[in-house]
Amino acid sequence: MYEKNRPIGLLDSGVGGLTAAKEILDILENEKIIYYGDTLHLPYGPKNLDDVRKYVKKIVRYLIEEWKVKVVVLACNTATSAALEILKKEFFIPIFGIIDSGARKAVEISKKKRIGLIGTQGTISSMAYQNAVRSYDIMQKIYAEPCPLFVEMVEKGEFTGREIEKTAEKYLQNLIKNDIDVLILGCTHYPYLAPVLKKIVGNKIKLIDPSLEIAGDLKKFLIKNDLLNISPHAAEHQFIVSDIDKIYQKFLVEGRKFLKLDNLHFVEDNIFTEY
């Protein structure tokens, strides 16, 4: 019973991973979430991947030692591409990345075998999604476009508006020209922008949110391994950041509405004081 009652740990470079937390809470309402957003080092996308691995490893150790989590979800595509396999070898608890679930779903629903991918520069350059897609179907064509400005916009709580639409149109134009029928949102910040993205790509292109897919995979894993928390007591979630000054008030207002988390508030615990 003790194992079942332990929380689920999630991490991201900022508030993007809360989209994964939302999907997990929607289908696993009895689970307690410990979320760590590394706002001190935001964004991970353009950073050296060795540095990203160092940050992520520190957070995973913190979640395990301080919060006794039963599993960790890397709710960050850059962190997943940079560190997942290394973390699996180093730590004893199950660690999930977010990339494989999204790639599998994209292959499953693409009829044209022409998949679009948007993400940070780090995720795109790592080829993690491209390799994951081709591991399921070698015949798939993948067209990738880095969208570096999206993360900054979301962190500021800017989810709509003409400026975002203009930026999205610029990023998506080549993908649309390549006749894709599926678009992977390869960054957990991007679901906040889904209404704008959907408006631009139209109904013929399906958006894939890997956060939704990883939530389903996690539930199956917990059930299979008898780790599902069936206690009906209300869970007290924790949302922690490494630098609370990086949290914009506008995000708190807009993010609470989007995520349907009225009680969303952050506390600071900077575990990187030696850096």
Residue frames relative to the residue before (quaternion, step in Angstrom):
aa qw qx qy qz dx dy dz
M 1.0000 0.0000 0.0000 0.0000 0.00 0.00 0.00
Y 0.6102 0.5707 -0.3537 0.4205 3.58 1.03 -0.79
E 0.6458 0.5251 -0.3241 0.4497 3.57 0.93 -0.89
K 0.6590 0.5232 -0.3107 0.4421 3.59 0.92 -0.87
N 0.7165 0.4786 -0.2531 0.4399 3.57 0.97 -0.84
R 0.5068 0.6405 -0.4342 0.3800 3.58 1.21 -0.16
P 0.5292 -0.6734 0.4155 0.3063 3.62 -1.04 0.67
I 0.4499 -0.6188 0.5661 0.3071 3.50 -1.44 0.09
G 0.2484 -0.7783 0.5609 0.1338 3.57 -0.86 0.95
L 0.0403 -0.7743 0.6313 0.0176 3.55 -1.05 0.83
L 0.0307 -0.8004 0.5976 0.0353 3.56 -1.11 0.58
D 0.0292 0.7576 -0.6513 0.0303 3.50 -1.30 0.57
S 0.6109 -0.5490 0.4167 0.3895 3.55 -1.30 0.13
G 0.8055 0.0303 -0.0056 0.5918 3.58 1.24 -0.31
V 0.7858 -0.3013 0.2344 0.4866 3.57 -0.85 -0.99
G 0.4312 0.7316 -0.4484 0.2789 3.60 1.24 -0.13
G 0.6693 0.5385 -0.2951 0.4183 3.55 0.95 -0.90
L 0.4925 0.6490 -0.4350 0.3835 3.57 1.25 -0.14
T 0.5607 0.5748 -0.4052 0.4371 3.60 1.17 -0.37
A 0.6395 0.4916 -0.3198 0.4970 3.59 1.10 -0.66
A 0.6180 0.5414 -0.3396 0.4578 3.58 1.03 -0.79
K 0.6342 0.5394 -0.3251 0.4486 3.58 0.98 -0.85
E 0.6863 0.4811 -0.2928 0.4603 3.59 0.84 -0.96
I 0.6373 0.5205 -0.3241 0.4668 3.59 1.03 -0.77
L 0.6812 0.4870 -0.2923 0.4619 3.58 0.89 -0.90
D 0.6026 0.5800 -0.3564 0.4165 3.59 1.11 -0.64
I 0.7964 0.2791 -0.1477 0.5158 3.60 0.97 -0.78
L 0.7352 0.2970 -0.1987 0.5760 3.59 1.30 -0.15
E 0.0295 -0.8860 0.4628 0.0074 3.53 0.77 1.14
N 0.6712 0.4933 -0.3112 0.4574 3.61 1.16 -0.37
E 0.5677 0.6176 -0.3838 0.3859 3.58 1.24 -0.19
K 0.3383 -0.7056 0.5865 0.2090 3.54 -1.20 0.64
I 0.2242 -0.7870 0.5670 0.0943 3.56 -0.89 0.99
I 0.0848 -0.7264 0.6787 0.0671 3.54 -1.09 0.86
Y 0.0636 -0.8264 0.5589 -0.0252 3.56 -0.36 1.27
Y 0.0546 -0.7900 0.6101 0.0259 3.57 -0.93 0.92
G 0.0840 -0.7888 0.6087 0.0159 3.55 -0.69 1.16
D 0.2792 -0.7914 0.5259 0.1387 3.55 -0.58 1.18
T 0.0384 -0.8501 0.5249 -0.0185 3.56 0.55 1.21
L 0.5369 0.6235 -0.4051 0.3985 3.59 1.19 -0.41
H 0.7896 0.2922 -0.1355 0.5223 3.58 1.03 -0.82
L 0.3348 0.7524 -0.4919 0.2827 3.57 1.27 0.32
P 0.6351 -0.2792 -0.7202 -0.0023 1.60 -1.84 1.75
Y 0.5215 -0.6295 0.4746 0.3265 3.58 -1.20 0.48
G 0.5375 0.7095 -0.3776 0.2551 3.58 1.05 -0.84
P 0.7886 0.3154 -0.1930 0.4914 3.65 0.70 -0.95
K 0.5324 0.6673 -0.3963 0.3378 3.60 1.23 -0.13
N 0.6207 -0.5066 0.4469 0.3980 3.53 -1.33 0.38
L 0.4844 -0.7070 0.4292 0.2850 3.58 -0.76 1.01
D 0.5693 0.5682 -0.3943 0.4446 3.61 1.14 -0.42
D 0.6440 0.5006 -0.3193 0.4824 3.58 1.04 -0.74
V 0.6240 0.5337 -0.3388 0.4593 3.59 0.98 -0.83
R 0.6464 0.5184 -0.3242 0.4564 3.60 0.91 -0.87
K 0.6402 0.5284 -0.3228 0.4548 3.58 0.98 -0.83
Y 0.6719 0.4923 -0.2999 0.4650 3.59 0.89 -0.90
V 0.6867 0.5005 -0.2878 0.4418 3.55 0.84 -1.01
K 0.6329 0.5324 -0.3298 0.4552 3.57 0.97 -0.82
K 0.6337 0.5291 -0.3189 0.4655 3.57 1.03 -0.80
I 0.6749 0.4927 -0.2987 0.4610 3.59 0.92 -0.88
V 0.6433 0.5208 -0.3305 0.4535 3.59 0.93 -0.86
R 0.6498 0.5061 -0.3211 0.4675 3.58 0.93 -0.84
Y 0.6279 0.5355 -0.3188 0.4662 3.58 1.05 -0.80
L 0.6672 0.5036 -0.3033 0.4574 3.60 0.86 -0.92
I 0.6796 0.4817 -0.2876 0.4726 3.57 1.00 -0.81
E 0.7546 0.4214 -0.2288 0.4480 3.58 0.72 -1.05
E 0.7531 0.3981 -0.2177 0.4764 3.59 0.91 -0.88
W 0.8101 0.2791 -0.1150 0.5026 3.58 0.97 -0.80
K 0.3377 -0.7909 0.4634 0.2139 3.59 1.33 -0.01
V 0.1527 0.8189 -0.5381 0.1287 3.59 0.96 0.85
K 0.4401 -0.7044 0.4973 0.2506 3.57 -1.17 0.62
V 0.7648 0.0244 -0.0371 0.6427 3.58 1.26 -0.46
V 0.2303 -0.7391 0.6118 0.1627 3.55 -1.30 0.38
V 0.1462 -0.7580 0.6305 0.0807 3.55 -1.03 0.89
L 0.2799 -0.7259 0.6035 0.1745 3.56 -0.79 1.03
A 0.0905 -0.8316 0.5479 0.0052 3.56 0.03 1.34
C 0.5889 0.4931 -0.3532 0.5341 3.51 1.01 0.97
N 0.4025 -0.7466 0.4766 0.2313 3.57 -0.64 1.10
T 0.6323 0.5237 -0.3384 0.4598 3.59 1.02 -0.73
A 0.6499 0.5074 -0.3093 0.4739 3.58 0.96 -0.85
T 0.6381 0.5292 -0.3222 0.4571 3.57 1.00 -0.83
S 0.6971 0.4745 -0.2819 0.4577 3.58 0.81 -0.99
A 0.7087 0.4763 -0.2612 0.4501 3.58 1.04 -0.74
A 0.8699 0.2216 -0.0149 0.4404 3.56 0.82 -1.01
L 0.4557 0.7382 -0.4466 0.2188 3.62 1.12 -0.44
E 0.7199 0.4570 -0.2766 0.4432 3.59 0.64 -1.06
I 0.6286 0.5250 -0.3317 0.4682 3.59 1.05 -0.73
L 0.6684 0.5089 -0.3013 0.4511 3.59 0.91 -0.92
K 0.6277 0.5512 -0.3376 0.4339 3.58 0.97 -0.79
K 0.6827 0.4817 -0.2801 0.4726 3.57 1.08 -0.71
E 0.7212 0.4810 -0.2423 0.4357 3.56 1.10 -0.74
F 0.7850 0.3057 -0.1517 0.5171 3.59 1.01 -0.79
F 0.5115 -0.7110 0.4213 0.2353 3.53 -1.12 0.79
I 0.6715 0.4840 -0.3144 0.4648 3.61 1.17 -0.30
P 0.6298 -0.5368 0.3874 0.4062 3.61 -1.19 0.37
I 0.0609 -0.7832 0.6188 0.0067 3.56 -0.95 0.94
F 0.1741 -0.8012 0.5706 0.0469 3.54 -0.77 1.14
G 0.2215 -0.7182 0.6400 0.1600 3.51 -1.15 0.73
I 0.4994 -0.6951 0.4469 0.2604 3.54 -1.24 0.34
I 0.5650 0.6648 -0.3605 0.3300 3.56 1.25 -0.36
D 0.6753 0.5295 -0.3196 0.4019 3.58 0.75 -1.00
S 0.6450 0.5388 -0.3226 0.4354 3.58 0.94 -0.86
G 0.6820 0.4835 -0.2852 0.4687 3.57 0.96 -0.86
A 0.6416 0.5251 -0.3202 0.4584 3.56 1.01 -0.82
R 0.6496 0.5273 -0.3149 0.4482 3.58 0.94 -0.87
K 0.6686 0.4976 -0.2985 0.4650 3.57 0.94 -0.89
A 0.6358 0.5367 -0.3321 0.4443 3.60 0.97 -0.80
V 0.6553 0.4992 -0.3032 0.4790 3.57 0.96 -0.88
E 0.6358 0.5653 -0.3160 0.4200 3.55 1.02 -0.85
I 0.8095 0.3085 -0.1559 0.4746 3.61 0.85 -0.86
S 0.5465 0.6150 -0.4160 0.3874 3.63 1.19 -0.19
K 0.2443 -0.7816 0.5623 0.1148 3.55 -0.72 1.10
K 0.7125 0.4591 -0.2489 0.4686 3.56 1.06 -0.77
K 0.3167 -0.7423 0.5076 0.3017 3.57 1.26 -0.40
R 0.5513 0.5351 -0.4123 0.4897 3.53 1.02 0.96
I 0.0016 -0.8426 0.5316 -0.0863 3.54 -0.04 1.38
G 0.2465 -0.7520 0.5955 0.1383 3.54 -0.99 0.92
L 0.1052 -0.7845 0.6103 0.0323 3.54 -1.17 0.66
I 0.0175 -0.7591 0.6502 0.0264 3.56 -0.96 0.90
G 0.1771 0.7832 -0.5739 0.1610 3.57 -1.03 0.79
T 0.6652 -0.4430 0.3777 0.4675 3.55 -1.26 -0.24
Q 0.6660 -0.4894 0.3658 0.4278 3.55 -1.25 0.28
G 0.6434 0.5412 -0.3229 0.4346 3.57 1.00 -0.81
T 0.6731 0.4872 -0.2934 0.4727 3.57 0.93 -0.87
I 0.6617 0.5014 -0.3133 0.4610 3.59 0.88 -0.91
S 0.7037 0.4846 -0.2720 0.4427 3.58 0.83 -0.99
S 0.6160 0.5739 -0.3496 0.4110 3.59 1.10 -0.61
M 0.3033 -0.7748 0.4867 0.2661 3.60 1.25 -0.52
A 0.3341 0.7790 -0.4830 0.2197 3.59 1.23 0.25
Y 0.6821 0.4611 -0.2940 0.4855 3.60 0.90 -0.86
Q 0.6394 0.5362 -0.3318 0.4400 3.55 0.93 -0.90
N 0.6816 0.4787 -0.2851 0.4743 3.57 0.93 -0.88
A 0.6388 0.5274 -0.3266 0.4550 3.58 1.03 -0.79
V 0.6413 0.5194 -0.3231 0.4632 3.59 0.95 -0.87
R 0.7158 0.4550 -0.2614 0.4607 3.57 0.81 -0.97
S 0.5653 0.5752 -0.3966 0.4385 3.59 1.18 -0.33
Y 0.6872 0.4358 -0.2703 0.5146 3.57 1.22 -0.49
D 0.7936 -0.0493 0.0544 0.6040 3.58 1.08 -0.67
I 0.3247 -0.7924 0.4894 0.1648 3.56 -0.27 1.31
M 0.6519 0.5455 -0.3082 0.4271 3.59 1.20 -0.49
Q 0.4912 0.6733 -0.4320 0.3445 3.60 1.21 -0.14
K 0.2424 -0.7247 0.6247 0.1609 3.56 -1.12 0.75
I 0.1213 -0.8061 0.5786 0.0246 3.56 -0.83 1.02
Y 0.1092 -0.7780 0.6184 0.0192 3.53 -0.88 1.06
A 0.0852 -0.8469 0.5247 -0.0133 3.56 -0.46 1.24
E 0.0388 -0.7899 0.6120 -0.0064 3.55 -1.11 0.76
P 0.3078 -0.7413 0.5607 0.2033 3.62 -0.66 1.02
C 0.1238 -0.7948 0.5934 0.0277 3.57 -1.04 0.88
P 0.0788 -0.8790 0.4668 0.0569 3.60 0.64 1.10
L 0.6726 0.5308 -0.3206 0.4038 3.62 0.98 -0.66
F 0.5360 0.6596 -0.4023 0.3403 3.59 1.16 -0.46
V 0.6401 0.5426 -0.3375 0.4265 3.60 0.93 -0.86
E 0.6655 0.5030 -0.3050 0.4595 3.57 0.87 -0.93
M 0.6417 0.5341 -0.3250 0.4442 3.58 0.98 -0.83
V 0.6796 0.4887 -0.2904 0.4636 3.56 0.89 -0.96
E 0.6433 0.5322 -0.3309 0.4397 3.58 0.90 -0.86
K 0.6801 0.4690 -0.2772 0.4907 3.58 1.16 -0.60
G 0.5250 -0.6497 0.4068 0.3698 3.57 1.28 -0.09
E 0.4986 0.6398 -0.4258 0.4010 3.56 1.24 0.42
F 0.0019 0.8415 -0.5366 0.0631 3.57 -0.12 1.32
T 0.7856 0.1771 -0.0866 0.5865 3.60 1.20 -0.46
G 0.4695 0.6789 -0.4927 0.2756 3.53 -1.31 0.12
R 0.6635 -0.5434 0.3470 0.3796 3.53 -1.22 0.52
E 0.6276 0.5435 -0.3512 0.4329 3.60 0.98 -0.74
I 0.6554 0.4903 -0.3098 0.4839 3.58 0.98 -0.79
E 0.6377 0.5263 -0.3290 0.4562 3.59 0.97 -0.80
K 0.6547 0.5063 -0.3139 0.4654 3.61 0.93 -0.85
T 0.6523 0.5091 -0.3095 0.4685 3.57 0.98 -0.86
A 0.6663 0.5035 -0.2926 0.4657 3.58 0.96 -0.91
E 0.6271 0.5394 -0.3371 0.4497 3.59 0.97 -0.79
K 0.6484 0.5204 -0.3059 0.4640 3.56 1.00 -0.84
Y 0.6911 0.4822 -0.2821 0.4585 3.58 0.90 -0.94
L 0.7647 0.4363 -0.2002 0.4298 3.58 0.93 -0.93
Q 0.4902 0.7143 -0.4253 0.2619 3.59 1.15 -0.42
N 0.6924 0.4680 -0.2980 0.4612 3.61 0.87 -0.83
L 0.6162 0.5401 -0.3473 0.4561 3.58 1.08 -0.67
I 0.6479 0.5075 -0.3146 0.4729 3.58 0.97 -0.85
K 0.6433 0.5294 -0.3176 0.4527 3.60 0.98 -0.85
N 0.6816 0.4869 -0.2844 0.4663 3.60 1.12 -0.62
D 0.4659 -0.7430 0.4015 0.2641 3.56 1.31 0.39
I 0.1995 0.7830 -0.5583 0.1880 3.58 0.90 0.91
D 0.2228 -0.7675 0.5743 0.1774 3.58 -1.19 0.40
V 0.7309 0.2609 -0.1879 0.6021 3.57 1.35 0.02
L 0.0760 -0.7852 0.6132 0.0411 3.57 -1.05 0.78
I 0.2455 -0.7723 0.5731 0.1217 3.56 -0.63 1.16
L 0.2904 -0.7219 0.6028 0.1762 3.56 -0.87 1.00
G 0.0859 -0.8804 0.4663 0.0002 3.54 0.25 1.35
C 0.6748 0.3435 -0.3198 0.5695 3.55 1.06 0.85
T 0.4700 -0.7094 0.4418 0.2839 3.60 -0.79 0.93
H 0.5434 0.5820 -0.4173 0.4381 3.61 1.23 -0.02
Y 0.6404 0.6183 -0.3229 0.3213 3.58 1.02 -0.78
P 0.5732 0.5898 -0.4165 0.3875 3.69 0.98 -0.47
Y 0.5510 0.5917 -0.4024 0.4295 3.61 1.16 -0.44
L 0.7292 0.4159 -0.2134 0.4997 3.56 1.15 -0.68
A 0.3307 0.8002 -0.4623 0.1912 3.60 1.27 0.02
P 0.6447 0.5151 -0.3589 0.4361 3.67 0.84 -0.75
V 0.6572 0.4931 -0.3055 0.4812 3.60 1.00 -0.79
L 0.6602 0.5094 -0.3072 0.4586 3.58 0.91 -0.91
K 0.6518 0.5164 -0.3117 0.4597 3.57 0.97 -0.86
K 0.6174 0.5504 -0.3352 0.4512 3.58 1.02 -0.77
I 0.7074 0.4682 -0.2603 0.4611 3.58 0.97 -0.84
V 0.7504 0.4036 -0.2378 0.4663 3.62 0.82 -0.92
G 0.4220 -0.7298 0.4543 0.2881 3.60 1.16 -0.41
N 0.6991 -0.5154 0.3297 0.3700 3.53 -1.36 0.13
K 0.6111 0.5836 -0.3559 0.3992 3.61 1.16 -0.38
I 0.7005 0.3863 -0.2522 0.5445 3.58 1.26 -0.29
K 0.2749 -0.7813 0.5453 0.1295 3.56 -0.66 1.15
L 0.3092 -0.7376 0.5707 0.1859 3.56 -0.95 0.89
I 0.1762 -0.7702 0.6069 0.0859 3.56 -0.98 0.92
D 0.1222 -0.7728 0.6213 0.0429 3.56 -0.73 1.13
P 0.3363 -0.7757 0.4973 0.1946 3.61 -0.29 1.21
S 0.5461 0.6186 -0.4007 0.3981 3.61 1.16 -0.46
L 0.6479 0.5147 -0.3080 0.4694 3.55 1.02 -0.83
E 0.6801 0.4999 -0.2883 0.4521 3.56 0.96 -0.87
I 0.6662 0.4965 -0.3192 0.4558 3.60 0.93 -0.82
A 0.5870 0.5678 -0.3740 0.4394 3.59 1.10 -0.60
G 0.6676 0.4939 -0.2953 0.4724 3.58 0.96 -0.86
D 0.6511 0.5099 -0.3129 0.4671 3.57 0.99 -0.82
L 0.6406 0.5281 -0.3215 0.4554 3.57 1.01 -0.81
K 0.6430 0.5234 -0.3281 0.4528 3.58 0.93 -0.86
K 0.6460 0.5166 -0.3181 0.4633 3.59 0.93 -0.87
F 0.6524 0.5202 -0.3110 0.4550 3.58 0.98 -0.86
L 0.6713 0.5038 -0.3036 0.4509 3.58 0.86 -0.95
I 0.6487 0.5035 -0.3179 0.4740 3.59 0.98 -0.80
K 0.6720 0.5192 -0.2963 0.4372 3.57 0.84 -0.99
N 0.7733 0.3465 -0.1651 0.5046 3.57 1.00 -0.85
D 0.4646 -0.7158 0.4168 0.3131 3.57 1.28 0.42
L 0.4622 0.6704 -0.4484 0.3687 3.57 0.94 0.95
L 0.4476 0.7019 -0.4507 0.3224 3.58 1.25 0.06
N 0.3468 -0.7319 0.5513 0.2003 3.56 -0.83 1.00
I 0.1079 -0.8227 0.5574 0.0287 3.58 -0.50 1.18
S 0.4036 0.7136 -0.4752 0.3193 3.57 1.28 0.17
P 0.3717 -0.7615 0.4858 0.2146 3.62 -0.79 0.94
H 0.4613 0.7001 -0.4482 0.3100 3.60 1.24 -0.10
A 0.5550 -0.6177 0.4462 0.3336 3.56 -1.06 0.75
A 0.3516 -0.7492 0.5276 0.1914 3.54 -0.83 1.04
E 0.2802 -0.7417 0.5866 0.1652 3.57 -1.08 0.78
H 0.1847 -0.8204 0.5359 0.0748 3.53 -0.09 1.32
Q 0.2180 -0.7534 0.6066 0.1296 3.55 -1.26 0.55
F 0.0868 -0.7785 0.6212 0.0243 3.55 -0.90 1.00
I 0.0288 -0.8365 0.5405 -0.0856 3.53 -0.24 1.38
V 0.0593 -0.7799 0.6216 0.0428 3.58 -1.09 0.70
S 0.5103 -0.6583 0.4621 0.3045 3.55 -1.22 0.49
D 0.7803 0.0810 -0.0706 0.6161 3.62 1.23 -0.34
I 0.2564 -0.8187 0.4967 0.1313 3.57 -0.13 1.29
D 0.5693 0.6018 -0.3854 0.4063 3.60 1.19 -0.39
K 0.6301 0.5377 -0.3331 0.4504 3.59 1.24 -0.31
I 0.5655 0.5787 -0.3944 0.4356 3.59 1.27 -0.06
Y 0.2899 -0.7765 0.5402 0.1455 3.56 -0.64 1.15
Q 0.5426 -0.6244 0.4566 0.3275 3.56 -1.02 0.82
K 0.6289 0.5402 -0.3429 0.4417 3.58 1.00 -0.75
F 0.6246 0.5175 -0.3591 0.4616 3.60 1.02 -0.66
L 0.6243 0.5468 -0.3504 0.4341 3.59 0.93 -0.82
V 0.6701 0.4895 -0.2955 0.4733 3.58 0.97 -0.85
E 0.7436 0.4027 -0.2289 0.4823 3.58 0.72 -1.09
G 0.6479 0.5470 -0.3151 0.4263 3.57 1.01 -0.82
R 0.6216 0.5400 -0.3363 0.4571 3.58 1.01 -0.77
K 0.6709 0.4884 -0.2987 0.4713 3.57 0.98 -0.84
F 0.6767 0.5008 -0.2979 0.4499 3.58 0.85 -0.95
L 0.7517 0.4076 -0.2026 0.4773 3.55 0.88 -1.00
K 0.3077 -0.7651 0.4953 0.2730 3.56 1.31 -0.36
L 0.4714 0.6165 -0.4604 0.4310 3.52 1.03 0.97
D 0.1889 -0.8336 0.5111 0.0901 3.57 0.19 1.28
N 0.7279 0.4206 -0.2308 0.4900 3.56 1.13 -0.68
L 0.3309 0.7638 -0.4979 0.2434 3.59 1.20 0.37
H 0.2576 0.7169 -0.6251 0.1704 3.54 -0.79 1.08
F 0.3542 -0.7621 0.5178 0.1602 3.54 -1.15 0.69
V 0.1481 -0.7268 0.6582 0.1290 3.49 -1.32 0.51
E 0.4008 -0.7252 0.5119 0.2269 3.55 -1.13 0.62
D 0.1188 0.7346 -0.6654 0.0590 3.51 -1.10 0.84
N 0.1259 -0.8173 0.5611 0.0360 3.55 -0.09 1.32
I 0.1288 -0.8203 0.5566 0.0285 3.56 -0.28 1.30
F 0.6306 0.5512 -0.3146 0.4468 3.58 1.31 0.04
T 0.2336 0.8298 -0.4879 0.1375 3.58 1.15 0.47
E 0.6580 0.5176 -0.3299 0.4361 3.60 1.13 -0.47
Y 0.5837 0.5927 -0.3803 0.4041 3.59 1.24 -0.24
